Amino acid sequence: MNRETIIETVKDFLSDEFEVDKSKIQPDANLQETLDLDSLDYVDLVVVIEENFGFKVTGEDFVGIATFDDFYTLVEKKLAEK
């Protein structure tokens, strides 16, 4: 899966799951602020990642994830490890 496909897939499921306009999901936007994530929302995020990409993530994986670009890189890395 290439980066463009990852970005489009992520935008699709994040906009559906967190009810945010896709136009707000920009590479340099803050993930937590844009999606208005609280600790329970991170659990939902972990579930939708697993459903859409087939790999598990942990809280440790989110350390250092600030922007959507960081998030795309995490997904790309995890897919490469599969």
C-alpha positions in Angstrom: 0.0 0.0 0.0 1.5 3.3 -1.0 1.5 6.5 1.0 -1.3 8.1 -1.1 -3.6 5.1 -0.5 -2.8 5.2 3.2 -3.6 8.9 3.4 -6.9 8.5 1.6 -7.9 5.4 3.7 -7.0 7.2 6.9 -9.0 10.3 5.9 -12.0 8.2 5.1 -12.2 6.3 8.3 -11.2 9.2 10.6 -13.8 11.5 9.1 -16.5 8.8 9.5 -15.4 7.6 13.0 -14.7 11.0 14.5 -17.2 13.1 12.4 -14.7 15.6 11.2 -14.6 17.2 7.7 -11.9 15.6 5.5 -10.7 19.1 4.6 -9.5 19.5 8.2 -7.3 16.4 8.0 -4.2 18.1 6.8 -0.6 16.6 7.1 0.6 19.4 9.4 -2.6 19.6 11.5 -2.5 18.4 15.1 -4.1 14.9 15.3 -5.5 15.2 18.8 -6.9 18.8 18.4 -8.4 18.2 15.0 -10.2 15.0 16.0 -10.9 16.3 19.5 -9.5 13.1 21.0 -9.8 12.2 24.7 -8.4 9.0 26.2 -11.4 6.9 25.2 -11.2 8.2 21.7 -7.7 6.8 21.4 -9.2 3.3 22.2 -11.6 3.8 19.3 -8.7 4.9 17.1 -6.8 1.8 17.9 -9.8 -0.3 16.9 -10.4 1.4 13.6 -6.7 1.1 12.7 -6.8 -2.6 13.3 -10.1 -3.0 11.3 -8.8 -1.0 8.4 -5.1 -2.1 8.2 -5.0 -5.4 10.1 -2.3 -4.6 12.6 -2.3 -3.6 16.3 -1.0 -0.4 17.8 -0.3 0.4 21.4 -0.2 3.5 23.5 3.6 3.5 23.0 3.1 3.7 19.3 1.4 7.1 19.8 4.4 8.6 21.6 5.7 11.3 19.4 2.6 11.4 17.1 1.5 15.0 16.9 0.4 15.6 13.3 -1.5 13.6 10.7 1.8 13.3 8.8 3.3 11.6 11.9 0.3 9.3 12.0 0.6 8.4 8.3 4.3 7.5 8.9 3.3 5.2 11.8 0.8 3.4 9.6 3.3 3.1 6.8 6.0 1.7 9.2 3.5 -0.8 10.7 2.4 -2.0 7.3 6.0 -2.5 6.2 6.5 -4.7 9.3 3.5 -6.9 8.6 
